[in-house]
Amino acid sequence: MLKNKTLFITGASRGIGLAIAKRAARDGANIAIASKTDRPHPKLPGTIHTAAEEIEAAGGKALPIQLDIRDEEAVAAAMKRCAEHFGGIDILVNNASAIFLGNTAETPMKRFDLMFGVNVRGTFACSQACLPYLKDSAQAGRHPHILNLSPPLSMNPRWFAHHVAYTMAKYGMSMCVLGMSEEFKPLGIGVNALWPRTVIATAALNVIPLADPKRGRKPEIVADAAHAILSRDPRTCTGNFFIDEEVLRENGVTDFDQYAVTPGNKELIPDLFLD
């Protein structure tokens, strides 16, 4: 369904972003890997170059771009480079995110600024810079989408009480979905959010207390759900806050044990923000 489509994915050098890229690559998609990691990180796996190799091995075409999405000029240049290299952009996946699960007293302003810079500002900047190319995609009948990896909006105080800064930053991404889906609807551009039902075993779990990766699912479940969303008609599929498991159930998937880090484990950890 995504053959010859061009995806610009932020934070795609590892984890969920890379899984989404590799799933699209299996269709024969073109993927720009927009991430900061140009050289091996001492604590985290993968670079934009190793990701490119995995994407091409999966059947896609890759363009590694080192990018800090907080820099709007660099974002605009990266979008232009991607569009010139592949002949346009059809899909933007705002996956890059920063996390710090501290309460008000424990959250350094440096961490606050990082989360708002990456999650909110970065998502908005990428969406803004990509818009002209998505408009062109819509006019060409290529079904453009924006997909944010962000949670459904809930005003339940429990999601604010212990990490108010992180919650506001992630909800900022979701508010972009809420507003842009309505704003871009007349243009034929779909804007949706996707969030996992359970914790996902990625490097981010290292900073989440008590989140045992063995009680989580693999990134592939989010990738398969993203693929299903991005294969839908954006003129009718927009403004949704999707949960990965629900999307896949709608597509006829019944075996979710295939995604478990520990097959047979029935005590999976629910993700944040799900009432």
C-alpha positions as CSV (number, residue, x, y, z in Angstrom):
1,M,0.0,0.0,0.0
2,L,2.9,2.4,0.6
3,K,4.9,1.4,-2.5
4,N,6.8,4.4,-3.9
5,K,5.4,6.7,-1.2
6,T,7.9,8.9,0.5
7,L,7.9,9.1,4.3
8,F,9.8,11.6,6.5
9,I,10.2,10.0,9.9
10,T,11.7,11.8,12.9
11,G,13.6,9.8,15.4
12,A,13.9,6.8,13.0
13,S,17.4,5.6,13.9
14,R,16.0,3.2,16.5
15,G,12.9,1.9,18.3
16,I,9.4,2.6,17.1
17,G,10.5,5.1,14.4
18,L,12.8,2.5,12.8
19,A,10.1,-0.2,13.1
20,I,7.7,2.0,11.2
21,A,10.3,2.7,8.6
22,K,11.1,-1.0,8.1
23,R,7.4,-1.9,7.8
24,A,7.0,0.8,5.1
25,A,10.1,-0.4,3.4
26,R,8.6,-3.9,2.9
27,D,6.1,-2.2,0.6
28,G,8.9,-0.5,-1.3
29,A,8.6,3.0,0.2
30,N,11.1,5.8,0.3
31,I,12.1,6.9,3.7
32,A,14.0,9.9,5.1
33,I,15.5,9.0,8.4
34,A,15.6,12.3,10.3
35,S,17.5,11.8,13.6
36,K,20.3,13.4,15.6
37,T,22.4,10.2,15.9
38,D,25.0,10.4,13.2
39,R,27.6,8.4,15.1
40,P,27.3,5.5,17.5
41,H,25.8,6.6,20.9
42,P,27.5,5.2,24.0
43,K,24.2,4.1,25.6
44,L,21.7,3.8,22.7
45,P,21.7,1.5,19.7
46,G,21.7,2.6,16.1
47,T,22.5,5.6,13.9
48,I,20.9,7.1,10.8
49,H,23.3,5.1,8.7
50,T,22.6,1.7,10.3
51,A,18.9,2.5,10.0
52,A,19.4,3.2,6.3
53,E,21.0,-0.2,5.9
54,E,18.2,-2.0,7.6
55,I,15.6,-0.1,5.6
56,E,17.2,-0.9,2.3
57,A,17.6,-4.5,3.3
58,A,13.9,-4.6,4.0
59,G,13.1,-3.4,0.4
60,G,12.9,0.4,0.7
61,K,15.0,3.3,-0.3
62,A,16.6,5.4,2.5
63,L,18.0,8.9,2.9
64,P,19.8,9.4,6.2
65,I,19.5,13.0,7.5
66,Q,21.1,14.2,10.7
67,L,18.6,16.6,12.1
68,D,17.8,18.4,15.4
69,I,14.0,19.1,14.9
70,R,14.2,22.0,17.3
71,D,16.1,24.0,14.6
72,E,13.4,25.3,12.2
73,E,15.9,26.2,9.5
74,A,17.5,22.8,9.6
75,V,14.0,21.2,9.4
76,A,13.1,23.2,6.3
77,A,16.4,22.3,4.7
78,A,15.8,18.6,5.5
79,M,12.3,18.6,4.1
80,K,13.6,20.2,0.9
81,R,16.4,17.7,0.6
82,C,14.0,14.8,1.0
83,A,11.6,16.2,-1.5
84,E,14.3,16.9,-4.1
85,H,15.8,13.4,-3.5
86,F,12.6,11.4,-3.8
87,G,10.4,13.8,-5.8
88,G,8.1,14.9,-3.0
89,I,6.9,13.9,0.5
90,D,3.6,12.0,1.1
91,I,3.8,11.1,4.8
92,L,5.2,12.8,7.9
93,V,5.6,10.7,11.0
94,N,6.3,12.8,14.1
95,N,7.9,10.1,16.2
96,A,10.9,11.9,17.9
97,S,10.2,12.6,21.5
98,A,12.0,13.4,24.8
99,I,10.9,12.0,28.2
100,F,11.6,12.8,31.8
101,L,9.3,11.4,34.4
102,G,9.9,13.7,37.3
103,N,7.6,15.7,39.4
104,T,7.6,19.5,39.5
105,A,10.4,19.8,42.1
106,E,12.5,17.2,40.4
107,T,12.3,18.5,36.8
108,P,15.3,20.6,35.8
109,M,14.3,23.4,33.5
110,K,16.8,22.1,31.0
111,R,14.7,18.9,30.8
112,F,11.5,20.9,30.6
113,D,12.9,22.9,27.7
114,L,14.1,19.8,25.9
115,M,10.7,18.1,26.1
116,F,8.9,21.1,24.9
117,G,11.5,21.8,22.2
118,V,11.4,18.3,20.8
119,N,7.9,17.1,21.5
120,V,5.8,20.3,20.9
121,R,8.0,22.7,18.9
122,G,9.6,20.0,16.9
123,T,6.3,18.4,15.9
124,F,4.9,21.8,15.0
125,A,8.0,22.8,13.0
126,C,8.1,19.6,11.1
127,S,4.4,19.7,10.3
128,Q,4.6,23.3,9.2
129,A,7.7,22.7,7.0
130,C,6.2,19.6,5.4
131,L,2.8,21.2,4.6
132,P,3.7,22.5,1.1
133,Y,4.9,19.1,0.1
134,L,1.8,17.4,1.6
135,K,-0.4,19.8,-0.4
136,D,1.4,18.8,-3.6
137,S,0.9,15.1,-2.7
138,A,-2.8,15.7,-2.1
139,Q,-3.2,17.5,-5.5
140,A,-1.5,14.5,-7.1
141,G,-3.9,12.1,-5.4
142,R,-1.2,10.4,-3.4
143,H,-3.1,10.4,-0.1
144,P,-0.9,12.4,2.3
145,H,-0.8,11.8,6.0
146,I,0.7,13.2,9.2
147,L,1.0,10.7,12.1
148,N,2.0,11.8,15.6
149,L,3.1,9.2,18.1
150,S,1.2,10.8,21.0
151,P,-1.6,9.8,23.4
152,P,-5.3,10.5,23.5
153,L,-6.1,13.6,25.4
154,S,-7.4,13.0,28.9
155,M,-7.9,15.6,31.7
156,N,-7.7,12.9,34.4
157,P,-5.4,14.4,37.0
158,R,-3.6,11.1,37.5
159,W,-1.7,11.7,34.3
160,F,-0.5,15.1,35.4
161,A,0.2,14.5,39.1
162,H,3.6,12.7,38.9
163,H,5.1,14.1,35.7
164,V,3.2,17.3,34.7
165,A,6.0,18.6,32.4
166,Y,6.1,15.4,30.4
167,T,2.4,15.1,30.2
168,M,2.0,18.7,28.9
169,A,4.7,18.1,26.3
170,K,3.1,14.9,25.0
171,Y,-0.3,16.4,25.0
172,G,1.1,19.3,23.0
173,M,1.8,16.8,20.2
174,S,-1.8,15.5,20.6
175,M,-3.2,19.0,20.4
176,C,-1.4,19.5,17.1
177,V,-3.4,16.5,15.9
178,L,-6.6,18.0,17.2
179,G,-6.1,21.3,15.5
180,M,-4.3,20.4,12.3
181,S,-6.7,17.6,11.5
182,E,-9.5,20.1,11.3
183,E,-7.3,22.8,9.6
184,F,-6.0,20.5,6.9
185,K,-9.2,18.5,6.3
186,P,-10.2,20.7,3.3
187,L,-6.7,20.0,1.8
188,G,-7.2,16.3,1.9
189,I,-4.4,15.7,4.4
190,G,-5.1,13.2,7.2
191,V,-3.7,14.0,10.6
192,N,-3.9,11.3,13.3
193,A,-2.3,10.2,16.6
194,L,-1.2,6.7,17.5
195,W,-0.4,5.4,21.0
196,P,0.4,1.9,22.3
197,R,-1.9,-0.1,24.6
198,T,1.1,-1.4,26.5
199,V,4.6,-0.2,27.1
200,I,6.9,-0.9,24.2
201,A,10.3,-2.4,24.7
202,T,12.6,0.4,23.5
203,A,15.6,2.3,24.9
204,A,13.1,4.8,26.4
205,L,12.2,2.1,29.0
206,N,15.5,2.8,30.7
207,V,14.1,6.0,32.1
208,I,10.7,4.7,33.1
209,P,10.6,3.4,36.7
210,L,9.4,-0.2,37.2
211,A,8.8,-0.7,33.4
212,D,10.1,-4.2,32.9
213,P,10.7,-4.7,29.1
214,K,9.8,-8.4,29.6
215,R,6.3,-7.2,30.4
216,G,6.0,-5.1,27.2
217,R,5.5,-5.5,23.5
218,K,7.9,-5.2,20.6
219,P,7.9,-2.0,18.4
220,E,6.5,-4.0,15.5
221,I,3.0,-3.8,16.9
222,V,3.1,0.0,16.6
223,A,4.6,-0.3,13.2
224,D,1.9,-2.6,11.9
225,A,-0.8,-0.2,13.3
226,A,0.9,2.8,11.7
227,H,1.0,1.0,8.4
228,A,-2.7,0.3,8.6
229,I,-3.5,3.9,9.4
230,L,-1.2,5.3,6.6
231,S,-2.9,2.9,4.1
232,R,-6.3,4.5,4.7
233,D,-7.9,7.4,2.8
234,P,-6.8,10.6,4.6
235,R,-10.0,12.3,3.4
236,T,-12.0,10.1,5.7
237,C,-9.4,9.0,8.2
238,T,-8.4,12.1,10.1
239,G,-8.6,13.5,13.6
240,N,-8.4,10.2,15.3
241,F,-6.5,9.2,18.5
242,F,-5.7,5.6,17.6
243,I,-4.6,2.8,20.0
244,D,-2.3,0.2,18.3
245,E,-4.2,-2.8,19.5
246,E,-7.6,-1.4,18.4
247,V,-6.4,-0.5,14.9
248,L,-5.1,-4.0,14.4
249,R,-8.3,-5.6,15.7
250,E,-10.2,-3.6,13.1
251,N,-7.8,-5.1,10.5
252,G,-8.6,-8.6,11.6
253,V,-5.6,-9.3,13.8
254,T,-6.4,-11.7,16.7
255,D,-2.9,-13.0,17.7
256,F,-1.3,-10.3,19.8
257,D,1.1,-12.8,21.5
258,Q,3.3,-12.5,18.4
259,Y,4.2,-9.0,19.6
260,A,5.0,-9.8,23.2
261,V,8.6,-9.6,24.3
262,T,7.8,-12.7,26.4
263,P,5.3,-14.8,24.6
264,G,2.5,-16.1,26.9
265,N,3.0,-13.3,29.4
266,K,-0.5,-12.1,30.4
267,E,0.7,-9.4,32.8
268,L,1.6,-6.7,30.3
269,I,2.2,-3.2,31.6
270,P,-0.4,-0.7,30.3
271,D,1.1,2.5,28.8
272,L,0.7,5.9,30.3
273,F,-2.3,8.1,29.6
274,L,-4.8,5.3,29.0
275,D,-7.7,5.5,31.5
